[in-house]
Amino acid sequence: MNEDLECELLIIGAGLSGLSAAYEALAYAKDIVIVDENRIYQGTTASTTAKITAQHGYIYDDLIKTFGTITAKKYYEFNTRGLKRIEEIITKENIACDFQIVNGYLFAYKEEEEKNVEAEARAYQELGIQGEIVKIDTRISPHKALKLANQANFNPEKYLKRITDILLVHKVRIFENTRIIDVYENETPEAITSERKLIKAKRIIIASHYPIYKGFNFYFMKMIPQISYSILSGPTDLEIENANYINTISNPALGLRFVKSDEGRLLNISGASHDAKTFISYIKQAEFLKEYGKKNFGISDYPYVWCTQDYTTTDYLPLIGRVTKNIYLMASYNKWGMSTAIGGALVIKDLITLNYSKFAHILRPERLKLNKKIFTYNLGMIGTLLKTRNIPRRKIIKLTPETGKVTKLGMKRVGIYKDKNHKLYLVDVTCPHMRCGLRYNPIEKTYDCKCHGSRFDYTGKLLDGPARRDLYKIEIEDVKSYLNLLNENK
């Protein structure tokens, strides 16, 4: 976007959340603008395992204990509504996106997890959710599992390509590579881009992965960035039920599903999740999934490996709703973005058209529930910050093509990346948000902040998180001059 704009509705973020909000807005807004700081549906949406489900791991027993049965039941209804809505849209718009209805299974990976399966089954019964304890294929797990029928999965890229085409037919304006750095409400809501262009709108929906709104500038205290890993096999003839599978604990977390492709059926194994602040090898976590796949299914070849970052809230409910009279927010889906994004778009639509949603109270973005998690996470952040700044000095750095490292030159933290043509990219790996030191992610080829989740590509371009600008680029000649100066001072 290279000029000031005015519109009826501005949507910030063009992943599943933003595009779904725009699709629902076709019923009530005639002039819609969508902006994304990168490319449409290429951020977190592109890294999803695409399970559309209300079975979000071991959650309903915890929700009942924390909030009571009314909130827990509303959470289930909210996500089921999202699941049904996406099926309605696929049918109505005749979208070929590999959508399939499957069973969902919450399984015990270890024997001691069976008590979680039983507790969740009791929660289902209390909430009127039709689940049953069963046994699944022993290659996944020989222990108990909780079955929930009529869940789904699909190909989100195929789905969103069609949704985008529909939006363009309705004259929706979509701008890529347009970063919003501030949103506020005067007489009407306004947004400012990094190029200092102004967008005035009657309403704004913030659907970016991390919220862009200074009026609620403590999101970093109640949103915890988490890293998850995913591997995808080549074609397999495994005779295992085509379903969604997930175990009950986060250490280790395991999720499975089969993926349709032109080559045949592929096995997707995901999980090995951890808080972003954890100092752990990215490669080691991916290897854990590969080893599980090799040991349990005899598959040793996984040509596709990736990792993704999601935000979880400290109370496990997403942040969706109205933040001012005419500004709305959708964020922090706790790694369950498919049903939550679609359900969230419906909540925003209800609030705008009806000024009411039965789910608004439990999802309201301004809430702050004081619990053990919010204190332990934030009190530990000082130690995390100090640890991120402890970066080793390396006398010799050896880089093969398409690899990177973080080192220290004098007092400066520097990230160095070599591309396939042997060109070097140097950046200052100090996070612009709160000055934490970044770490290189060899799987995604990004620089990641372990404090609050900002992520940058190897050129220094901001991809995600609370940071508002790119990393400073360092020229090779500047490094040479700097090193010469250091030698002279010695």
C-alpha positions as CSV (number, residue, x, y, z in Angstrom):
1,M,0.0,0.0,0.0
2,N,1.5,3.3,-1.1
3,E,-1.1,5.9,-0.4
4,D,-3.6,7.0,2.4
5,L,-6.9,5.1,2.3
6,E,-10.4,5.3,3.7
7,C,-12.7,2.3,4.0
8,E,-15.7,1.0,5.9
9,L,-13.8,-2.0,7.3
10,L,-10.1,-2.6,7.8
11,I,-8.8,-6.1,8.6
12,I,-5.2,-6.4,9.7
13,G,-3.9,-9.9,9.0
14,A,-4.6,-12.1,6.0
15,G,-4.3,-15.6,7.5
16,L,-7.3,-17.8,8.2
17,S,-8.6,-15.4,10.8
18,G,-8.4,-12.3,8.7
19,L,-9.8,-13.8,5.5
20,S,-12.6,-15.6,7.4
21,A,-13.5,-12.3,9.1
22,A,-13.6,-10.7,5.6
23,Y,-15.8,-13.4,4.2
24,E,-18.3,-13.0,7.0
25,A,-18.1,-9.2,6.6
26,L,-19.4,-9.5,3.1
27,A,-22.8,-9.6,4.7
28,Y,-22.5,-6.3,6.5
29,A,-19.7,-4.2,4.9
30,K,-19.4,-3.0,1.3
31,D,-15.9,-1.4,1.3
32,I,-13.4,-3.8,2.9
33,V,-9.6,-3.5,3.0
34,I,-7.2,-6.3,4.1
35,V,-3.5,-5.7,4.9
36,D,-0.8,-8.2,5.8
37,E,2.8,-7.5,6.7
38,N,3.9,-10.5,4.6
39,R,2.0,-12.5,2.1
40,I,-1.6,-13.7,2.4
41,Y,-2.0,-17.0,4.3
42,Q,1.7,-17.6,4.4
43,G,2.4,-17.1,8.1
44,T,1.2,-19.4,10.9
45,T,-1.7,-20.5,8.7
46,A,0.8,-22.1,6.3
47,S,2.4,-24.2,9.1
48,T,-0.8,-25.7,10.5
49,T,-1.6,-29.4,10.7
50,A,-5.2,-28.3,9.8
51,K,-7.2,-30.3,12.3
52,I,-10.7,-28.7,12.5
53,T,-11.9,-29.9,15.9
54,A,-13.3,-29.1,19.3
55,Q,-11.1,-31.8,20.8
56,H,-8.3,-29.6,21.9
57,G,-6.2,-32.1,23.8
58,Y,-6.7,-32.5,27.6
59,I,-8.7,-29.3,28.2
60,Y,-12.3,-29.7,29.3
61,D,-11.5,-31.2,32.7
62,D,-9.1,-28.2,33.3
63,L,-11.7,-25.7,32.1
64,I,-14.3,-27.1,34.5
65,K,-11.9,-26.9,37.4
66,T,-10.8,-23.4,36.5
67,F,-14.0,-21.7,35.2
68,G,-16.9,-24.1,35.9
69,T,-19.2,-26.1,33.6
70,I,-20.9,-23.1,31.9
71,T,-17.7,-21.6,30.5
72,A,-16.3,-25.1,29.5
73,K,-19.6,-25.9,27.7
74,K,-19.5,-22.5,25.9
75,Y,-15.9,-23.2,24.8
76,Y,-17.1,-26.5,23.2
77,E,-20.1,-24.9,21.6
78,F,-17.9,-22.0,20.2
79,N,-15.5,-24.4,18.5
80,T,-18.2,-26.8,17.3
81,R,-19.8,-23.7,15.7
82,G,-16.6,-22.9,13.9
83,L,-16.3,-26.5,12.7
84,K,-19.8,-26.6,11.3
85,R,-19.5,-23.1,9.7
86,I,-16.4,-24.1,7.7
87,E,-18.3,-27.2,6.4
88,E,-21.2,-24.9,5.4
89,I,-18.9,-22.6,3.5
90,I,-17.1,-25.4,1.7
91,T,-20.5,-26.8,0.6
92,K,-22.0,-23.5,-0.3
93,E,-19.0,-22.3,-2.3
94,N,-18.1,-25.7,-3.7
95,I,-14.5,-25.6,-2.5
96,A,-12.3,-28.5,-3.4
97,C,-9.9,-28.5,-0.4
98,D,-9.6,-32.2,0.7
99,F,-12.2,-31.6,3.5
100,Q,-13.1,-34.8,5.3
101,I,-15.1,-35.7,8.3
102,V,-13.0,-38.0,10.7
103,N,-13.0,-39.2,14.3
104,G,-10.9,-37.4,16.8
105,Y,-8.9,-39.4,19.4
106,L,-7.3,-38.1,22.6
107,F,-4.9,-40.9,23.5
108,A,-2.6,-41.9,26.3
109,Y,0.9,-42.1,24.9
110,K,2.2,-43.4,28.3
111,E,0.3,-45.6,30.7
112,E,0.2,-42.9,33.3
113,E,-1.7,-40.7,30.9
114,E,-4.7,-43.0,31.1
115,K,-6.0,-41.1,34.2
116,N,-6.1,-38.0,32.0
117,V,-8.2,-39.8,29.4
118,E,-10.6,-41.0,32.1
119,A,-10.8,-37.5,33.7
120,E,-11.5,-35.9,30.3
121,A,-14.2,-38.6,29.6
122,R,-16.0,-37.6,32.8
123,A,-15.8,-33.9,31.8
124,Y,-17.3,-34.8,28.4
125,Q,-20.2,-36.6,30.2
126,E,-20.7,-33.6,32.5
127,L,-20.8,-31.2,29.5
128,G,-23.0,-33.5,27.4
129,I,-20.3,-34.2,24.8
130,Q,-20.7,-37.5,23.1
131,G,-17.4,-39.2,23.7
132,E,-16.4,-42.8,24.5
133,I,-13.2,-44.5,25.7
134,V,-11.8,-46.9,23.1
135,K,-8.6,-48.6,22.0
136,I,-6.8,-47.3,18.8
137,D,-4.2,-48.8,16.6
138,T,-1.5,-50.1,18.9
139,R,1.2,-48.6,16.7
140,I,0.0,-45.2,17.8
141,S,-0.5,-46.2,21.4
142,P,-1.5,-49.4,23.2
143,H,-3.3,-47.4,25.9
144,K,-6.7,-45.9,26.3
145,A,-8.1,-43.2,24.0
146,L,-11.2,-40.9,24.1
147,K,-13.1,-40.8,20.8
148,L,-15.0,-37.8,19.6
149,A,-16.9,-38.3,16.3
150,N,-17.6,-35.9,13.5
151,Q,-14.4,-33.8,13.6
152,A,-12.6,-32.8,10.4
153,N,-9.4,-31.8,8.6
154,F,-8.6,-30.1,5.3
155,N,-6.1,-28.3,3.1
156,P,-6.2,-24.7,4.2
157,E,-4.2,-23.3,1.3
158,K,-6.8,-24.7,-1.2
159,Y,-9.6,-23.4,1.0
160,L,-8.1,-19.9,1.4
161,K,-7.3,-19.6,-2.3
162,R,-11.0,-20.0,-3.1
163,I,-12.0,-17.6,-0.3
164,T,-9.6,-15.0,-1.6
165,D,-11.0,-15.3,-5.1
166,I,-14.5,-14.7,-3.7
167,L,-13.3,-11.7,-1.8
168,L,-11.7,-10.2,-4.9
169,V,-14.9,-10.8,-6.9
170,H,-16.6,-8.6,-4.2
171,K,-14.0,-5.9,-4.7
172,V,-12.2,-6.4,-1.5
173,R,-8.8,-4.7,-1.6
174,I,-5.9,-6.8,-0.4
175,F,-2.4,-5.4,0.3
176,E,0.5,-7.6,1.0
177,N,3.9,-6.4,2.5
178,T,2.1,-3.7,4.4
179,R,3.0,-3.5,8.1
180,I,0.7,-1.8,10.6
181,I,2.7,-0.2,13.4
182,D,-0.1,1.5,15.3
183,V,-3.9,1.4,15.7
184,Y,-6.0,3.9,17.7
185,E,-9.4,5.3,17.8
186,N,-10.1,9.1,17.6
187,E,-13.4,10.1,16.1
188,T,-13.0,6.9,14.0
189,P,-10.5,4.1,14.1
190,E,-7.2,4.7,12.3
191,A,-4.1,2.7,11.5
192,I,-0.6,3.8,10.5
193,T,1.7,1.7,8.3
194,S,5.5,1.5,8.6
195,E,5.7,3.7,5.5
196,R,3.7,6.3,7.5
197,K,0.5,5.9,5.4
198,L,-2.8,6.4,7.1
199,I,-5.9,4.2,6.9
200,K,-9.2,5.5,8.2
201,A,-12.0,3.1,8.7
202,K,-15.4,2.9,10.4
203,R,-14.3,-0.3,12.0
204,I,-11.0,-2.2,12.4
205,I,-10.6,-6.0,13.0
206,I,-7.1,-6.9,14.3
207,A,-6.5,-10.5,13.1
208,S,-2.7,-10.5,13.1
209,H,-0.9,-13.3,14.9
210,Y,0.2,-10.9,17.6
211,P,-2.2,-8.0,18.4
212,I,-1.2,-4.5,17.1
213,Y,-2.9,-2.2,19.5
214,K,-1.3,0.1,22.1
215,G,-4.5,0.4,24.1
216,F,-3.8,-3.1,25.4
217,N,0.0,-3.1,25.6
218,F,0.2,-5.9,28.2
219,Y,-0.6,-8.8,25.8
220,F,3.1,-9.9,26.1
221,M,2.4,-10.7,29.8
222,K,-0.5,-13.1,29.1
223,M,0.4,-14.5,25.8
224,I,3.0,-17.3,25.9
225,P,4.8,-18.1,22.6
226,Q,5.2,-21.8,22.0
227,I,7.2,-23.7,19.4
228,S,5.8,-26.9,17.8
229,Y,7.3,-29.2,15.2
230,S,5.9,-31.2,12.3
231,I,7.2,-33.8,9.9
232,L,5.6,-35.3,6.8
233,S,6.3,-38.6,5.3
234,G,6.3,-39.7,1.7
235,P,3.4,-41.9,0.4
236,T,2.5,-44.7,2.8
237,D,0.2,-47.7,2.7
238,L,-0.2,-47.8,6.5
239,E,-3.6,-49.4,7.3
240,I,-4.5,-47.1,10.2
241,E,-7.8,-45.3,10.6
242,N,-7.8,-41.9,8.9
243,A,-8.5,-39.7,11.9
244,N,-7.1,-36.9,14.1
245,Y,-4.9,-38.1,17.0
246,I,-3.4,-36.2,19.9
247,N,-2.1,-37.3,23.3
248,T,-3.0,-35.8,26.7
249,I,0.2,-34.1,27.8
250,S,2.6,-31.5,26.5
251,N,5.9,-33.3,27.3
252,P,6.1,-35.0,25.0
253,A,3.2,-33.8,22.8
254,L,2.2,-35.9,19.9
255,G,-0.4,-35.4,17.2
256,L,-1.0,-37.4,14.0
257,R,-3.2,-37.2,10.9
258,F,-3.0,-38.4,7.3
259,V,-2.7,-35.9,4.4
260,K,-4.1,-36.3,0.9
261,S,-1.7,-35.6,-1.9
262,D,-1.4,-36.4,-5.6
263,E,1.3,-39.0,-4.7
264,G,-1.0,-40.8,-2.2
265,R,-1.6,-40.7,1.5
266,L,1.1,-39.0,3.7
267,L,1.6,-39.3,7.4
268,N,1.9,-36.1,9.4
269,I,3.4,-36.3,12.9
270,S,3.5,-33.1,15.0
271,G,4.2,-32.0,18.5
272,A,7.4,-32.0,20.6
273,S,6.1,-28.6,21.8
274,H,7.8,-26.3,24.3
275,D,7.7,-22.7,25.4
276,A,9.7,-20.5,23.1
277,K,11.8,-19.4,26.1
278,T,13.1,-23.0,26.5
279,F,16.8,-23.3,25.4
280,I,16.5,-26.6,23.5
281,S,17.8,-27.8,20.1
282,Y,15.2,-27.4,17.3
283,I,16.8,-30.2,15.4
284,K,16.6,-32.5,18.5
285,Q,12.9,-31.9,18.8
286,A,12.2,-32.7,15.2
287,E,14.4,-35.9,15.6
288,F,12.1,-37.0,18.4
289,L,9.2,-37.0,16.0
290,K,11.2,-38.9,13.4
291,E,12.3,-41.5,15.8
292,Y,8.7,-42.0,17.0
293,G,7.6,-42.4,13.3
294,K,10.4,-44.9,12.6
295,K,9.9,-47.0,15.7
296,N,6.1,-47.1,15.6
297,F,5.4,-47.2,11.9
298,G,8.6,-48.3,10.2
299,I,8.9,-45.0,8.3
300,S,12.3,-43.5,8.3
301,D,12.0,-41.0,5.4
302,Y,10.4,-37.6,6.2
303,P,11.2,-35.2,3.3
304,Y,9.3,-32.3,4.9
305,V,10.2,-30.9,8.3
306,W,9.0,-27.5,9.7
307,C,8.2,-25.8,13.0
308,T,5.7,-23.2,13.9
309,Q,5.1,-20.7,16.7
310,D,1.7,-20.2,18.3
311,Y,0.6,-18.1,21.3
312,T,-1.2,-19.7,24.2
313,T,-2.9,-17.6,26.8
314,T,-2.2,-18.0,30.5
315,D,-5.8,-19.2,31.0
316,Y,-6.1,-21.3,27.8
317,L,-9.0,-19.3,26.3
318,P,-8.4,-17.2,23.2
319,L,-8.6,-13.5,23.0
320,I,-11.6,-12.5,20.7
321,G,-13.9,-9.6,20.9
322,R,-14.3,-5.8,21.1
323,V,-11.5,-3.7,22.5
324,T,-13.1,-0.3,21.9
325,K,-16.3,0.8,20.4
326,N,-15.2,0.1,16.8
327,I,-12.0,-1.9,17.2
328,Y,-12.1,-5.7,17.4
329,L,-9.4,-8.4,18.1
330,M,-8.8,-12.0,17.3
331,A,-5.6,-13.6,18.7
332,S,-3.9,-16.3,20.8
333,Y,-5.7,-19.5,19.8
334,N,-3.6,-21.9,22.0
335,K,-2.5,-23.9,18.9
336,W,-6.1,-24.7,17.8
337,G,-6.5,-22.0,15.1
338,M,-8.8,-23.8,12.6
339,S,-12.1,-24.0,14.6
340,T,-11.1,-21.0,16.7
341,A,-10.5,-18.7,13.7
342,I,-13.8,-19.5,12.0
343,G,-15.7,-19.3,15.3
344,G,-13.9,-16.0,16.1
345,A,-15.0,-14.5,12.8
346,L,-18.6,-15.4,13.7
347,V,-18.3,-13.8,17.1
348,I,-17.0,-10.5,15.6
349,K,-19.8,-10.6,13.1
350,D,-22.4,-11.0,15.9
351,L,-20.9,-8.2,17.9
352,I,-21.0,-5.8,14.9
353,T,-24.4,-6.8,13.6
354,L,-26.3,-7.7,16.8
355,N,-24.1,-6.1,19.4
356,Y,-24.2,-9.4,21.3
357,S,-22.5,-12.8,21.3
358,K,-23.1,-15.6,23.8
359,F,-19.4,-16.2,23.7
360,A,-18.2,-12.6,24.2
361,H,-17.8,-12.7,27.9
362,I,-15.6,-15.8,28.1
363,L,-13.4,-14.6,25.2
364,R,-13.1,-10.9,26.0
365,P,-9.6,-9.7,25.2
366,E,-9.2,-7.3,28.2
367,R,-9.6,-10.1,30.8
368,L,-6.6,-10.9,33.0
369,K,-6.9,-13.9,35.2
370,L,-4.3,-14.0,37.9
371,N,-3.0,-17.5,38.3
372,K,0.2,-19.4,38.9
373,K,1.1,-19.6,35.2
374,I,1.0,-15.8,34.6
375,F,3.3,-15.2,37.6
376,T,5.8,-18.0,36.9
377,Y,6.1,-17.1,33.3
378,N,6.6,-13.4,33.7
379,L,8.8,-13.6,36.8
380,G,11.1,-15.9,34.9
381,M,11.4,-13.5,32.0
382,I,14.2,-11.5,33.6
383,G,16.3,-14.7,33.7
384,T,15.4,-15.5,30.1
385,L,16.4,-12.0,28.9
386,L,19.8,-12.3,30.6
387,K,20.3,-15.7,29.2
388,T,19.5,-14.6,25.7
389,R,22.2,-11.9,25.9
390,N,24.9,-14.5,26.7
391,I,26.1,-15.2,23.2
392,P,29.5,-16.9,22.6
393,R,32.3,-15.2,20.7
394,R,33.6,-17.4,17.9
395,K,37.1,-16.9,16.5
396,I,36.2,-19.0,13.5
397,I,32.7,-19.4,12.0
398,K,32.2,-22.1,9.4
399,L,29.0,-21.9,7.4
400,T,27.8,-24.2,4.7
401,P,25.3,-22.8,2.2
402,E,21.8,-22.1,3.6
403,T,22.9,-22.1,7.3
404,G,23.4,-19.4,9.9
405,K,24.9,-18.7,13.3
406,V,24.7,-16.1,16.0
407,T,28.0,-14.7,17.4
408,K,29.4,-11.7,19.2
409,L,31.7,-9.0,17.7
410,G,32.8,-6.8,20.6
411,M,29.6,-5.9,22.4
412,K,27.5,-6.4,19.3
413,R,25.3,-9.5,18.8
414,V,25.4,-10.5,15.1
415,G,23.5,-13.1,13.1
416,I,25.3,-14.4,10.0
417,Y,23.6,-16.4,7.3
418,K,25.0,-17.8,4.0
419,D,22.6,-18.4,1.2
420,K,22.9,-21.0,-1.6
421,N,24.9,-18.6,-3.7
422,H,27.4,-18.1,-0.8
423,K,26.1,-14.5,-0.2
424,L,26.4,-13.4,3.4
425,Y,23.6,-11.6,5.3
426,L,24.6,-10.0,8.6
427,V,22.1,-8.5,11.0
428,D,22.0,-7.1,14.6
429,V,20.2,-9.9,16.5
430,T,18.9,-7.7,19.3
431,C,15.1,-7.8,19.4
432,P,13.6,-4.3,18.9
433,H,10.8,-5.2,21.3
434,M,12.6,-5.4,24.7
435,R,16.2,-5.9,23.7
436,C,16.4,-9.7,24.2
437,G,19.1,-11.6,22.2
438,L,17.8,-13.6,19.3
439,R,18.7,-17.2,18.5
440,Y,19.0,-18.8,15.0
441,N,16.4,-21.4,14.1
442,P,18.0,-23.8,11.6
443,I,14.7,-25.4,10.5
444,E,12.9,-22.2,9.5
445,K,16.0,-20.2,8.9
446,T,14.8,-17.4,11.2
447,Y,16.0,-15.5,14.2
448,D,13.6,-16.1,17.1
449,C,13.1,-14.2,20.3
450,K,12.8,-16.5,23.3
451,C,11.3,-13.7,25.5
452,H,8.1,-12.7,23.7
453,G,8.1,-14.5,20.3
454,S,9.2,-12.0,17.7
455,R,10.6,-13.7,14.6
456,F,12.7,-12.4,11.7
457,D,13.9,-14.0,8.5
458,Y,17.6,-14.2,7.8
459,T,17.6,-10.8,6.0
460,G,16.3,-9.2,9.2
461,K,12.7,-8.8,8.0
462,L,10.1,-8.9,10.8
463,L,7.7,-11.9,10.4
464,D,5.8,-12.0,13.6
465,G,5.5,-10.9,17.2
466,P,5.4,-7.7,19.3
467,A,8.4,-6.1,17.6
468,R,7.4,-3.2,15.3
469,R,10.4,-3.0,13.0
470,D,13.0,-5.1,11.1
471,L,16.5,-5.9,12.4
472,Y,19.3,-3.5,11.6
473,K,21.4,-4.8,8.7
474,I,25.1,-4.8,9.0
475,E,27.3,-4.3,5.9
476,I,30.4,-6.4,5.5
477,E,32.6,-3.4,5.2
478,D,31.3,-2.1,8.5
479,V,32.4,-5.4,10.1
480,K,35.8,-5.1,8.7
481,S,36.3,-1.6,9.9
482,Y,34.9,-2.6,13.3
483,L,37.3,-5.5,13.6
484,N,40.3,-3.4,12.6
485,L,39.3,-0.8,15.2
486,L,39.2,-3.6,17.9
487,N,42.7,-4.8,16.8
488,E,44.1,-1.3,17.0
489,N,42.7,-0.9,20.5
490,K,44.4,-4.1,21.6
